[in-house]
């Protein structure tokens, strides 16, 4: 499913990061995944197929800052 999503939708790969979107994505990932079995594919596939590498790093940073601290 994720491979198909990656092939069908081009994603921006520049260095710019949308911090507000990164924080929102981190909250969404926490809400659907933390302390639950399995994953919520729609949210996960969207993030991993549509977000740039820089954006994914920002999401990871926000996630850890909000929930691991």
MMTF fields as JSON, N, C-alpha, C and O atoms, coordinates in Angstrom:
{
  "mmtfVersion": "1.0.0",
  "mmtfProducer": "UNKNOWN",
  "numBonds": 275,
  "numAtoms": 276,
  "numGroups": 69,
  "numChains": 1,
  "numModels": 1,
  "chainsPerModel": [1],
  "groupsPerChain": [69],
  "chainIdList": ["A"],
  "bondAtomList": [4, 2, 8, 6, 12, 10, 16, 14, 20, 18, 24, 22, 28, 26, 32, 30, 36, 34, 40, 38, 44, 42, 48, 46, 52, 50, 56, 54, 60, 58, 64, 62, 68, 66, 72, 70, 76, 74, 80, 78, 84, 82, 88, 86, 92, 90, 96, 94, 100, 98, 104, 102, 108, 106, 112, 110, 116, 114, 120, 118, 124, 122, 128, 126, 132, 130, 136, 134, 140, 138, 144, 142, 148, 146, 152, 150, 156, 154, 160, 158, 164, 162, 168, 166, 172, 170, 176, 174, 180, 178, 184, 182, 188, 186, 192, 190, 196, 194, 200, 198, 204, 202, 208, 206, 212, 210, 216, 214, 220, 218, 224, 222, 228, 226, 232, 230, 236, 234, 240, 238, 244, 242, 248, 246, 252, 250, 256, 254, 260, 258, 264, 262, 268, 266, 272, 270],
  "bondOrderList": [1, 1, 1, 1, 1, 1, 1, 1, 1, 1, 1, 1, 1, 1, 1, 1, 1, 1, 1, 1, 1, 1, 1, 1, 1, 1, 1, 1, 1, 1, 1, 1, 1, 1, 1, 1, 1, 1, 1, 1, 1, 1, 1, 1, 1, 1, 1, 1, 1, 1, 1, 1, 1, 1, 1, 1, 1, 1, 1, 1, 1, 1, 1, 1, 1, 1, 1, 1],
  "groupList": [{"groupName": "UNK", "atomNameList": ["N", "CA", "C", "O"], "elementList": ["N", "C", "C", "O"], "formalChargeList": [0, 0, 0, 0], "bondAtomList": [1, 0, 2, 1, 3, 2], "bondOrderList": [1, 1, 2], "singleLetterCode": "X", "chemCompType": "L-PEPTIDE LINKING"}],
  "groupTypeList": [0, 0, 0, 0, 0, 0, 0, 0, 0, 0, 0, 0, 0, 0, 0, 0, 0, 0, 0, 0, 0, 0, 0, 0, 0, 0, 0, 0, 0, 0, 0, 0, 0, 0, 0, 0, 0, 0, 0, 0, 0, 0, 0, 0, 0, 0, 0, 0, 0, 0, 0, 0, 0, 0, 0, 0, 0, 0, 0, 0, 0, 0, 0, 0, 0, 0, 0, 0, 0],
  "groupIdList": [1, 2, 3, 4, 5, 6, 7, 8, 9, 10, 11, 12, 13, 14, 15, 16, 17, 18, 19, 20, 21, 22, 23, 24, 25, 26, 27, 28, 29, 30, 31, 32, 33, 34, 35, 36, 37, 38, 39, 40, 41, 42, 43, 44, 45, 46, 47, 48, 49, 50, 51, 52, 53, 54, 55, 56, 57, 58, 59, 60, 61, 62, 63, 64, 65, 66, 67, 68, 69],
  "secStructList": [7, 2, 2, 2, 2, 2, 2, 2, 1, 7, 7, 7, 7, 1, 1, 7, 7, 7, 2, 2, 2, 2, 2, 2, 2, 2, 2, 2, 2, 2, 2, 2, 2, 6, 6, 7, 1, 1, 7, 7, 2, 2, 2, 2, 2, 2, 2, 2, 2, 2, 1, 7, 2, 2, 2, 2, 2, 2, 2, 2, 2, 2, 2, 2, 2, 2, 2, 7, 7],
  "xCoordList": [0.817, 0.0, 0.866, 0.589, 1.895, 2.739, 3.542, 3.76, 3.979, 4.717, 3.846, 4.3, 2.622, 1.683, 1.452, 1.405, 1.311, 1.115, 2.337, 2.198, 3.522, 4.75, 4.892, 5.368, 4.491, 4.606, 3.567, 3.852, 2.382, 1.282, 1.28, 0.599, 1.998, 1.954, 3.367, 4.084, 3.768, 5.112, 5.158, 4.164, 6.315, 6.432, 7.572, 8.587, 7.376, 8.375, 9.562, 9.384, 10.76, 11.958, 12.908, 14.095, 12.405, 13.255, 13.514, 12.993, 14.315, 14.719, 13.712, 13.841, 12.714, 11.78, 10.89, 10.516, 10.559, 9.73, 8.555, 8.724, 7.375, 6.19, 6.051, 5.57, 6.468, 6.502, 5.108, 4.921, 4.149, 2.78, 2.246, 1.602, 2.522, 2.095, 2.829, 2.236, 4.112, 4.896, 4.323, 4.2, 3.975, 3.387, 2.036, 1.731, 1.233, -0.082, 0.063, -0.661, 1.002, 1.238, 1.734, 1.326, 2.607, 3.11, 1.964, 1.898, 1.065, -0.092, -1.004, -1.505, -1.213, -2.07, -1.464, -2.18, -0.163, 0.495, 0.399, 0.171, 0.573, 0.459, -0.961, -1.162, -1.927, -3.331, -3.747, -4.468, -3.305, -3.741, -2.828, -3.187, -1.641, -0.713, -0.18, 0.154, -0.091, 0.551, -0.261, -1.461, 0.435, -0.15, -1.322, -2.245, -1.267, -2.298, -1.616, -0.507, -2.273, -1.755, -2.02, -3.067, -1.081, -1.265, -1.023, -0.558, -1.352, -1.163, -2.414, -3.252, -2.533, -3.609, -3.011, -2.324, -3.278, -2.599, -2.812, -1.879, -4.008, -4.28, -3.347, -2.764, -3.208, -2.34, -0.876, -0.142, -0.459, 0.936, 1.321, 2.368, 0.489, 0.781, 0.835, 1.726, -0.107, -0.114, 1.19, 1.822, 1.596, 2.821, 4.049, 4.853, 4.206, 5.423, 5.478, 6.562, 4.339, 4.357, 4.278, 4.699, 3.751, 3.55, 4.512, 4.673, 5.143, 6.025, 7.467, 7.921, 8.175, 9.582, 10.427, 9.959, 11.651, 12.559, 12.747, 12.74, 12.914, 13.072, 11.821, 11.923, 10.635, 9.387, 9.262, 8.81, 9.654, 9.605, 10.537, 10.203, 11.688, 12.611, 11.973, 12.085, 11.31, 10.633, 9.497, 9.321, 8.73, 7.656, 8.244, 7.721, 9.321, 9.982, 10.455, 10.287, 11.036, 11.518, 10.36, 10.434, 9.296, 8.13, 7.551, 7.196, 7.452, 6.892, 7.681, 7.106, 8.993, 9.838, 9.821, 9.848, 9.776, 9.714, 8.407, 8.396, 7.303, 5.991, 5.709, 5.049, 6.199, 5.752, 6.844, 6.527, 8.099, 9.167, 9.792, 10.6, 9.425, 10.061, 9.446, 9.868],
  "yCoordList": [-1.19, 0.0, 1.261, 2.197, 1.295, 2.491, 2.65, 3.771, 1.548, 1.619, 2.213, 3.058, 1.782, 2.299, 3.796, 4.557, 4.219, 5.63, 6.457, 7.57, 5.912, 6.623, 6.783, 7.816, 5.789, 5.819, 6.749, 7.422, 6.787, 7.54, 9.032, 9.791, 9.465, 10.874, 11.406, 10.966, 12.346, 12.914, 13.717, 14.32, 13.718, 14.478, 15.47, 15.226, 16.579, 17.636, 17.131, 16.511, 17.391, 16.925, 18.055, 17.818, 19.267, 20.4, 20.457, 19.64, 21.418, 21.516, 22.234, 22.178, 22.904, 23.661, 22.739, 21.652, 23.198, 22.425, 23.287, 24.46, 22.699, 23.354, 22.885, 21.78, 23.715, 23.328, 23.053, 22.133, 23.843, 23.633, 22.273, 21.554, 21.934, 20.645, 19.506, 18.465, 19.701, 18.668, 18.383, 17.225, 19.433, 19.252, 18.555, 17.673, 18.942, 18.327, 16.842, 15.998, 16.535, 15.142, 14.312, 13.163, 14.885, 14.169, 13.845, 12.739, 14.799, 14.571, 13.486, 12.635, 13.52, 12.519, 11.122, 10.157, 11.01, 9.709, 9.181, 7.99, 10.065, 9.658, 9.177, 8.133, 9.949, 9.645, 8.282, 7.541, 7.948, 6.689, 5.517, 4.372, 5.78, 4.677, 4.369, 3.218, 5.348, 5.124, 4.182, 4.363, 3.168, 2.168, 1.407, 0.983, 1.242, 0.484, -0.559, -0.345, -1.672, -2.697, -2.305, -1.738, -2.605, -2.3, -0.826, -0.062, -0.464, 0.92, 1.411, 0.618, 2.702, 3.308, 3.621, 4.628, 2.753, 2.838, 4.148, 4.661, 4.698, 5.919, 7.052, 7.735, 7.248, 8.317, 8.006, 8.877, 6.779, 6.396, 6.489, 7.043, 5.956, 5.985, 7.421, 7.783, 8.237, 9.643, 10.32, 10.978, 10.169, 10.824, 10.316, 11.117, 9.019, 8.475, 8.592, 8.539, 8.75, 8.865, 10.301, 10.585, 11.214, 12.588, 13.599, 14.69, 13.278, 14.229, 14.056, 12.936, 15.156, 15.115, 14.547, 14.413, 14.223, 13.713, 14.748, 14.403, 16.009, 17.072, 17.175, 17.384, 17.029, 17.103, 15.91, 16.072, 14.723, 13.536, 13.684, 13.255, 14.283, 14.523, 15.493, 15.298, 16.526, 17.483, 16.81, 17.071, 15.951, 15.216, 14.367, 14.353, 13.667, 12.836, 13.677, 13.276, 14.822, 15.705, 16.189, 16.141, 16.653, 17.107, 15.962, 16.154, 14.79, 13.63, 13.362, 13.212, 13.307, 13.02, 14.152, 13.904, 15.382, 16.524, 16.537, 16.865, 16.184, 16.245, 15.035, 15.171, 13.858, 12.643, 11.851, 10.951, 12.148, 11.418, 12.233, 11.715, 13.48, 14.393, 14.32, 15.028],
  "zCoordList": [0.0, 0.0, 0.0, -0.749, 0.82, 0.877, -0.412, -0.873, -0.989, -2.242, -3.336, -4.107, -3.405, -4.392, -4.173, -5.14, -2.943, -2.633, -3.038, -3.544, -2.815, -3.168, -4.673, -5.144, -5.418, -6.867, -7.49, -8.48, -6.923, -7.52, -7.212, -7.903, -6.226, -5.843, -5.655, -4.756, -6.496, -6.297, -5.006, -4.602, -4.368, -3.129, -3.227, -3.879, -2.57, -2.516, -1.711, -0.662, -2.189, -1.481, -1.113, -0.89, -1.048, -0.681, 0.808, 1.568, 1.225, 2.632, 3.546, 4.769, 2.958, 3.778, 4.6, 4.16, 5.806, 6.726, 7.171, 7.503, 7.175, 7.71, 9.152, 9.403, 10.097, 11.512, 12.071, 12.867, 11.656, 12.13, 11.663, 12.427, 10.408, 9.877, 10.582, 10.868, 10.861, 11.543, 12.929, 13.328, 13.657, 14.994, 14.894, 15.697, 13.922, 13.723, 13.365, 13.892, 12.468, 12.081, 13.265, 13.429, 14.085, 15.266, 16.218, 16.754, 16.43, 17.3, 16.722, 17.456, 15.411, 14.77, 14.889, 15.159, 14.691, 14.822, 16.246, 16.46, 17.214, 18.619, 18.918, 19.539, 18.47, 18.747, 18.196, 18.864, 16.995, 16.384, 16.694, 16.421, 17.264, 17.413, 18.791, 19.075, 19.647, 20.94, 21.818, 22.023, 22.33, 23.233, 22.607, 23.301, 21.284, 20.578, 19.714, 19.225, 19.531, 18.642, 17.197, 16.885, 16.324, 14.911, 14.614, 15.459, 13.403, 12.977, 12.278, 11.85, 12.169, 11.41, 10.047, 9.873, 9.089, 7.804, 7.07, 6.453, 7.12, 6.369, 6.802, 5.959, 8.101, 8.618, 8.299, 7.832, 8.55, 8.322, 6.854, 6.521, 5.982, 4.547, 4.056, 3.287, 4.494, 4.075, 4.473, 3.646, 5.719, 6.172, 5.429, 4.953, 5.323, 4.736, 3.219, 2.639, 2.57, 1.114, 0.625, -0.497, 1.432, 0.974, 1.583, 1.034, 2.678, 3.353, 2.895, 2.659, 2.773, 2.372, 3.508, 4.638, 3.198, 4.223, 5.335, 6.516, 4.956, 5.961, 6.83, 8.039, 6.22, 6.964, 7.913, 9.046, 7.47, 8.325, 9.527, 10.631, 9.314, 10.426, 11.421, 12.631, 10.925, 11.802, 12.576, 13.766, 11.914, 12.593, 13.714, 14.828, 13.422, 14.418, 15.606, 16.757, 15.332, 16.395, 17.261, 18.489, 16.622, 17.389, 18.21, 19.373, 17.626, 18.328, 19.613, 20.691, 19.476, 20.638, 21.655, 22.86, 21.182, 22.11, 22.883, 24.069, 22.23, 22.871, 23.762, 24.792, 23.381, 24.054, 24.762, 25.54, 24.526, 25.208, 26.335, 27.106, 26.427, 27.376, 28.708, 29.623]
}
